[in-house]
């Protein structure tokens, strides 16, 4: 696809929520019409903040954000706001317009077809699965037909068919697309360039090429920088040793020592500020409540077909060390099954007496957003020991200042880590995990997979992340799609 004129440009942009700690420092880059760009950076680098600057929701403290005249921008956010969950489909899409178009129903029908979703316009948002809500978020952006489409983790909750459909659409989309995603395979299929925002330098680097080529280029440059620094460090140390030797000799030797000090300063100035990556959580264990009986007995499950539930008999028992994977296409009822199981209200499931259940909801609606992080952790502890709580929080990068914040102020990734910290303190005998990889930094995922695999309790899991699932020894799979 040919690229046209520059449609978006950042010129010397500086921004920070705390003026003493800028997220962006004199950032410069430009994007041309029809470009497909991946936006990368460590957790907390400011990727979502960049989207807000592009949308005009916030203003830079210095510099300017320039969008071509008459160019429109729309974004597909990560989650649907809670206050919109009771909207019908029609009400939800009407929010996309300052004046509701008279042909709105036809526009909705077309855009739902684009994202491969069939649904009545009177159905409420809260009645859709997480994967279907992800498609609605994308459709919300697309119905506006923007010149610049911003996507923040668009593959979260999507099954493989949904990801394939989205990828094909983005390849064919005749306008500019900027995507934040941790899904490398997805990005590589359609992106033509990368913007990398560094959390430590607060600068933007711009690369041309597909995602994997750019990753190799970045890795090669990092290795060159590390080798250069290693050589300079050796030279610096050698000269410092000579300085210590000559400084005590007097006369000309002192002049030589002074010259060597200047050389050390020059070498230190040459040191490359090698990009540091995100801290990764350390290996951890989820303690399991000691039980002897079966944890869950499933005799029937609800399967959704054509928006109608069908109760279908099954015979599944989950005991300690069992790993049950629940699969099936978006909208078939996986999240509903897990929610009913966790609540103890599913007529086809019996959870053993006294069983403690740890439940990870993909939208984090099981967390009280008005609680402080500290109180959220304390809430699941039988014996509320401050030292134990703070140690568990630190293991998941929840620092002392964060413990005082409200849960609602955390990033989506931090909310995910909070859920796992709660499991460590709760010591459940049954884990019910609904898309536990969503929003989590990919560096943390192997550590989390290892902890889940070694967990001594029982597990019921829904996940579309095949790489993640492959690291867990699944003992049984319940494919809801095959029950219809």
N, C-alpha and C positions, 0 to 999 in steps of 0.2 A: 504494500500500500504506500502510495506517495504521500509524503508529509508536506504540509503547506507552511504558512507563516507561523511565527511564534504566537501562541494563543494564551500562554501563561508565563509570567516572569517574576521571580523574586530578585529584588535589587537591594543588597546590603541590609537584609532583614535581621533585626535583633528583637528577640522576645523572650520574656520569662515571667512566670506568675510571681516569682520573687526576684526583684530587680538585682539582688546580689548574686543570684544563681540563674543565669540565663539558660534557656533551653536552646536557643538559636543565637549565634553571634555572627553578624555580618554575612548572612547566607545569600549566595548568588546562584541561580540556575534558571534555565528556560526550557519550556516544553512546546513542541510544535503541534500544529493541528494533526489529528489522526494518529498520534503516537500512542503506543501501548507501553506503559512504564510501571515497573515494580518499585515500591518505596520500602526500603529496608532500614534497619537500625536496631540497636539494643533496646531492651525494655526500658521505658522511661526516657528514651531519646527525644520524644516529642513528635512521633509520627502522626498521632491523632490530632495534635495541636496544629501541625501543618495543614491538615484538612480543614480545621476550623478557620485558619488564616485564609485559605483559598476560598472558603465559603463566605468570608466576610463576617463571620460570627464574632471574631476578635480582631483587633488591630495591632500591627507591629509597633513596638516602642521606637524603633528607628528603621529607616529604609521604607521600601514600598512593595506592595503586592499588586501587580498589574495584570488585569484580565482584558483580553481584546473586547472592543466595544460590541455590545449586543450578544456576547458569548454567555450561554447559560451553564450553570453548574448544579449538579445534584449528587447526593451521596446516599449509598446504601449502608446504613449503620449496622452495628453488630447485633443489637437487640432492640426489640420493640418496647417503647416506654410503657411502664406499668399502667399509666393512666389511659392508654389506648387499647388495652387488652380486651375491653368490653365493646369496642367498636365492631360494627358489622364490616364486611369487606367493602361495601359501598362507602360507609362513613370513613373508613381508614384511608381510602384513596382520595376522597374528597379533600382531605387535609393537604394534599400535594398542590392545591391550586388556591390562589387568592380569590378567584371567581370560579365557581364550579361550572365546568363546561356542560352544555345540554346533552352532549353525546357521551357522557361519562361512562355509562354502562357498557357501551360498545368498546370504548378505550380500555376498560378494565378487562373485558373478555379477550381482547387482542393481547394485552400484556401478560395475562395469566397463561395464555397459550405459549407465549414466548418463553416463560420460565417453567413450562411443562407442569402446570397445576390446574386442576379442574375443581371448582368449588362454587356453591351457590352464593350470590352476592349478599344474602341475608345472614350468612354464617358468621359467628363472632370470632375474632382473632384468637381468643383464649382457647377455642376448641380445636385449633390446629396444632399439629406436632411441631417440635423444634425445627425439624427440617423444612416443613411447610412454611413456618414463619420466616425462615431464612430466605425462601423463595419470594415471599410477600415483600420482605425488605428490599430485595433486588428489584422486584416489579414496581415498587413505590418510586424508586429512582428512575427506572426506565420509562414509566408512563409520562414523565416530564420531558422525555426526549432531549436530554441535555447535550450541549456541545462538549462538556467535560464531565465524565462519569467517575466518581470517586467511590472505591469499594474497600471496606475495612473488614478483613477476614471473611470474604464472601463464601468460602467453602465450609465454614463451621456448620455442623448439623446436616450437611448435604450428603446423601448417599452417592454411590459411584455414578448412577444414572444422572443424578442432578448435577454433579461436577462435570460430566461429559457434556451435558446440555449447556451449562454455563460457559464452558470453554469454547464450544463451537460458536455460541452467540458472540463472545468477546472477540474472537478472531474475525468475525464478519461485521462487527459493529463499526460503522463508517466514521466514527468520531474519536475523540481523545479519551483514553482510559488510564487511570492511575490506581494501582492496587496495593494494599497492604495485606500480606499473607505470609504464613510460615510454611505453606505447602509448596515445596520446591518444584515438584513434578508439574503441578498446576501452573505455576508461574512460567516455567520454561516453555510451555506449549504456545504461548502467545506474546510474551513480552519481548520488546526490542531494545530495552535499555533499563538501567537501574539508577535510582537516586539513593545514596547511602548517607543517612544522618547519624553522625557519631555523637554519642551521649557524653563523651569526655571532652572532645574538642569543640562541640557545639557547631560543627561545620558540616556542609553538604558536599559530598563527592558525586560526580555524575559520570556514568559509564555508558558506552554504546555496545550493544550485542545482546544475545539471548542470556537468560538467567545463569545457566551453568557456565557459559564462557566467562561471564563477568565474575562469578564466584572463583573460577580458576585464576583469573587475572588478579583479583584481590588477594587470594592466598599466596600467589607468587610474589606479589609486591610486599606482603607482610613478611615472607621468608627473607627477601632481600633486605628489608629494614632490620630484621632481627640479626642477620649475619653482619650487617654494617655496624650495628650497635655493639655486637660482641667484639668485633675488631677494635672499635674505638675504646671500649671499656678496658681491653687489654693494654692498649697504648697509654691510656690515662693512668692505669695502675703502675705501669712500668716507669712513667715519668714521675709519678708521685714518690715512688721508691727512690729514684735518683735525686729528687728534690730534698728528701729527708737526709740523704747521704751528703750532698754537696752543701746544704745550708749551714752545716757546722764546720766547714773547712775554711771559711773566710776568704778575703781577696776576690780573685777572679771566679772562684768557685761559687761565691754568693751571687755574682752576676749571672752565672750559668743557671743557678737555681731559679732566679727571677725570670729568666727567659723560658725555662721549662714550665713555670707557673702560667705564663701567657699561653703556651702551647696547650696546656691542660684545659684552660678556659676556652680556647678555640675548639678543641676536640669535644668538650661538653656541649658547646653551641651546635656542633654538627650532629649530635645525637638525634635520631629520628624519634618523634613521638609515636611509637608503635601503637596502633589501635588496640585497646583492651576490649575484650568481649564481656558479656553478661556474667555475673557470678552464677554458678550453678548450685542448686541445693545439694547437700551431702546425702549419702545413703542414710535411710531411716527405716525403722520398723513400725508397723501398726500393731500394737498389742491386741490380742483377741481375748475376749471374755471366755472363760473356761466353761464349756457345755458338753454334754454327752449325747443328748437326743438329736433327732433330725431338726434342722433349723427351719426349713420351709417344705411344705408339701403342696405341690400344684396339681389340682385335679381338672381344671379347665381354665381357658384364657379367652379374653375378648379380642377378636380380630376385626378391624375396620375394613369394610369393602363397600365401595360406592357411598361413602359417608355414613354407612350403617354398621352398627356393631353386631357381631355374630359370636355367640358363645360356643367354643369348641373344646371337647374333652382332651385332656393330656394326662400323663402320669409321670411326674418328675419329682424327685426328692433331692433337696440340696442339704448336704451335710458338711461338716468341717473339711476344709481343703478342697471341696468341690468348686469348680469354676464353670458357671453356666453363662454362655454367650447367647443373647437374644438378638436375632437378626431379622431383616425384612426391609422392604422399601419404605421411604418416607410416607407417613400418614397411615400406616397399617396398625398402629396402636402400641408401639414399643414403649414410648415414654409414659403413656397412660397406664400400661401394665405395671411399670416400675413404680409409678406414683401410687397406684392403688395397693400394690404390695407393701410399700413403705408405710402407708397409712393404716394397714391392717383391715382395709374395707373391701378387699377383693373377695367375692363370694367363692372363687375357685382356689383360694390359697389359705393355708393355715400356717401361721408362724408360731414356733414353739413358745411355751410359757417362759417369761423372763428374758427373752432374747433381746439384746440391745442391737438396734439397727443403725448403721451409719449410711446416710442417704445423700448422694451427690446429685443435685438437680442441675441440669444443663444451663438453666437461666438464673441459678442462685436464688430462686424465690424461697428456698428453705432458710435463708439467712435473714435476720432482722436488720435491715439497713440502718435503723435508728440507734442500734446498740453501738457502743464502742467496740473496737476489735478486742480489747482486753475482756470485756464482759461477754462477748460472743464465745471466746475460748473458755472462760470460767463457767459458762452456762452448761457445758457438756461434762464437766468434771464432777465426780462423786465427792472427792476431797479436794477442796479448792486451795491448792498449794501454790503460792505466788512464784516461788523459785522454779517449780516444775513447769508452770504455765509460760514463764518468760523464756525458759530454755527451749521449749517446744516452738514458741513463736520465732525465736532466733534461727532455729533450724530451717524455717521456711521463709527467711529473709524479711520477717515482720519485725521491724526494729522498734525500739522503745518509743520513739515519737509516733510511729504508726499505731501502736497499741492504744494511744489516746484518741485517735481519730474515729469517726463514725465508719461503720462498715460500708455505707453507701458511697463514701469518698474514695474507696480503694479502686484501683484499676481492675478490669475484668480478670487479668492474670493473677493479681494479688488476691482477689476473692477466691479463685481456684486454690491457691496455696493455703489460704485460710481454712478452706474445707478439709484439706489433708491434715493440717495442724489440729483441727478439731477431732479428726478420727484418732490421731495419736493419743489425745487426752481422753477421748471417750471410751476407748478400748472395746469396740463393738464385736459381737460374734458373727454378724452378717453385714457385709458391705453391698449396697445397691448403688451402682454407679451408672449414671446416664450421661454419656459423652464427656468423660472426665478429662479429655485432652483439649477441649475447646478453650481457647484464649491462653493456654499454658505455653510458655516459652519452650521451643523444641529442645533446648538444652536440658530442661528438667525432666522430659518425658521418659528417657531410659531409667532414670533414678526412680521415678514413680512406678513404672512398669515392674521394676525389680521388687519394690516394696509390696506391690499387689500380688505378685507371683509368690513371694515368700510368706505372705500373710497366712496365718494358721486358721482363720475362720473361713466361712463360706462366702462366695462372691456371685452376684448376678450383675452382668455387664451388658451395656449397649454402647457400641462404639463403631464409627465408620472408619476409624484410623487403623488401617490394616497393619502398618508397621508396628504400631503400639500393641495391637492384639497379638501379633506373632511372638511377642516377648513374654506372653503369659500362657501357661500350660492349661488350655481350655479342656475341661473334662466332658462337657456336653453342650450341644448347640440346639437352641429352639428357634427354628426359622418360621416366623409367623406367616411369611409369604407362601409357604408350602401347605399351610393348614386350610387355606381358603378353598 
